Amino acid sequence: MKDTNPAKPVLLTLRDIHIEGRSEETWSPIIKGVDLTLHKGEVLGLIGESGAGKSTLGLAAMGFTRDGCRISGGTIDFDGIDLRAATEAQRRGLRGKRIAYVAQSAAASFNPAHKLIDQYSEAPVQHGVMSRAEAERDAVELYRRMRLPNPEEIGFRYPHQVSGGQLQRAMTAMAMACRPDLIIFDEPTTALDVTTQIEVLAAIRDIVAQFDTAAIYITHDLAVVAQMADRIKVLLRGDEVEEADTRTMLAAPKEDYTKTLWAVRSYARPVQPPVAKGTTPVVSVRNVTAGYGAADILKDISFDIHKRRTVAVVGESGSGKSTAARVITGLLPPRRGAILFDGAPLPADYRQRSRDQLRQAQMIYQMADTALNPKLRLRELIGRPAQMYLGLNGKALTDRIRDLLHLIELEPDKFIDRLPSELSGGQKQRIGIARALAAEPKFIICDEVTSALDQLVAEGILKLLDRLQSEFDLAYMFITHDLATVRSIADEVVVMQNGKVVEKGPKLEMFEPPHDPYTELLLSSVPEMDPDWLTKLLRERAAKAGKG
Amino acid sequence: MTILINLFWIAVAIAVALGAGWLFRAATIALTRGATARMLRTAPLTAGFGMLVILIYVVVALFAPLIAPYAEREVVGAQFLPWDATHLLGTDNLGRDMLTRLIYGARNTVGIAFATTALAFTMGSILGLLAATVGGWLDQILSRIVDILMAIPSLIFSLLLLTIFGTSVTTLILVIATIDSTRVFRLARSVALNIVVMDYIEAARLRGEGLWRLITREILPNALAPLVAEFGLRFCFVFLAISALSFLGVGIQPPTADWGSMVRENAALITFGDVTPLLPAGAIALLTVAVNFVVDWMLHRASGLKE
């Protein structure tokens, strides 16, 4: 099933495709002459960093471009039809019927005002493939194949009444409605937790194989693409780097860029000696219970964070990781329990904390886009905490800002008067770090700081954080759902589920058995580069379930 | 045939207006540099024309005594004289020079409208941003007061207030500014509500920033684009409201020249098919259109920047 079969007929051919995007007054190239061939029933993985042009190329395979983009050269041939020469009506006839698209965020792509099954029926009824009643029967059948719970009934729910993973599967089922020849998956599992991702990946893989559908699978996650694709194409800034059979590519990448992609998770922080007994932790969370309204989100959680140590707090969304951070910062006063800082209790509400207490604990946010005021220049963004807490002004302040920019490896002369919109994603996150450092804190909360970044960029951020920690004796609380990040940066791990701490301890112990059952599930769900990983894992889980 | 000729003249007028807009834009681009010039290059011709018209009004309003051929209240001839060389636009119902009255009217009407809008904006945005930032009971009290004020039709409410407090220019400005600040309050509050949930506001609060700094440095710069656009629209509404009140006789009082009351005073001429009484109305319409051209462009820019 996984081997490329050259005997199969060619379904889609893109030749020397050029795509341009409009910015201000000029057209700049996004895709610079890429070729792509896809056989019937074959899955092609498109990988690359953000901005590499993966989604643009994927959409071009449908003869479609986003607003402000245009295909400026090349040919697109889909099963003998020239998509560039075809009229809009002809293309519309193909879309949904013979070519379908699954978007990254199913939650944003479903119309919230209609039931799932109504949206399922739209395409087949529109294209005259099935009647409404047939479409509904067919929907139940596909929902069953996608292993959705209650397939007879789930279609009659509204999008907000089902979970994210279920919604993504419902969307894949919807794309399958007309049994298309080609489906384009645009990062379908990026927004999901690892444990949910497994189910969606398995369901997608099975259904594509069952109907012998060809697919283009776009992702930036190498381990995921290894499970899904027969062939992999690597893109970099709109150019093809290389393309090969999945196993060949994983075993022996030819190009240097591909090799760096493969090696990206090699970074690991040296193991730190255990903290001496009796040392006062910098931050100590003691029996905290907290929540919004009547519900408790956190239930009696306790953990300590020591100087020069990184504690990773892991768990899926909704497990209470971020709520724990809000309690520590004082945004959400706890119902019971206390936060100790250097052994002394902190006021529960941040408004009651002294300026010095506020200075000591800083926070770095997940989305640098919303964490930096878009109208302020870097000089003010970074300089403000230094000015406020340390009373720096004039030349001393400018010098301090320049030092901070040096620390985060940005050229001060070039960057000091820029606005956040003039920075890349990774640079913005570095400014977030500089802003936290400007306060000269003892403790920094990093809330999913790398999850919005590409792997190479994320690696740079992790290295920087690590270096700063030893330079300034910082204590980190690292909130993440990505276990690869935990492996590379954490000293200790706290695993959370449903607002409780299910397991905590040094990193090495956490990655060795025996585990708490939930930790086990979490650890085993992280995709690995081995192309047989998903098959093996599903077989193991099935065997275990059979025994139990 | 006459319809065709009329259409021809309308087309000529539009072409001349756009040509003037183009010339004005080219001139300002040549005179400025850097970011301002780059910004002006994005201006459509309509916006160029709008800016030109606004500039002319401002110059006329500022230098009225130098430009006007006669004094504001001077009776210079017989009543309702037709257009001729000495009185370019004729005279009004008391024999005052129409052109002079029009020029002084720009000063009074536009000046008062600007002062009123500025005051309405200062009050409305400060309170609106404050309500959104502090929230809780302060937001409740301010919002309910605004709801009550907005429940009363604004023209009737201003007529009522002006009757109670008397019709001086100061009370006129205060009354209209108060009523209009409620609309600004609602806009500022709703814009700010979307901003205060951002992470950078949370970061600023956790940093221990005071309320004033939070509003002026963190929230206001991000709320400015929609507020500026609203300023233009609001200016037109205030302008029309003042003219309407003057027309009804409770606005700017004679003998001060004002476009609204000028229409009423000379309304008798309309019966004879003379366009003179409609000139002040035309002046109002032209400024309103010009301001809206500029506002449209700014709105477009503001929404484009958000992408």
Contacts between the chains, C-beta under 8 A, distances in Angstrom:
chain1	res1	chain2	res2	distance
A	329	B	206	5.7
A	330	B	206	7.5
A	331	B	202	7.0
A	331	B	206	7.2
A	350	B	205	7.2
A	350	B	206	5.8
A	353	B	208	7.9
A	355	B	208	5.2
A	358	B	206	6.4
A	358	B	207	6.5
A	358	B	208	4.7
A	363	B	203	6.9
A	363	B	206	6.6
A	365	B	199	4.8
A	365	B	203	7.2
A	367	B	199	6.6
A	370	B	198	5.0
A	370	B	199	4.5
A	370	B	200	6.6
A	371	B	199	4.1
A	371	B	200	5.5
A	371	B	203	6.1
A	372	B	200	5.8
A	373	B	200	4.5
A	373	B	204	7.8
A	373	B	217	7.9
A	373	B	218	5.7
A	373	B	221	7.4
A	373	B	222	7.1
A	374	B	222	6.8
A	375	B	221	3.6
A	375	B	222	5.6
A	376	B	217	7.3
A	376	B	221	7.3
A	380	B	217	7.8
A	384	B	207	7.3
A	385	B	207	6.0
A	388	B	207	6.5
A	388	B	208	7.2
A	388	B	209	7.6
A	435	B	203	7.5
A	439	B	207	7.6
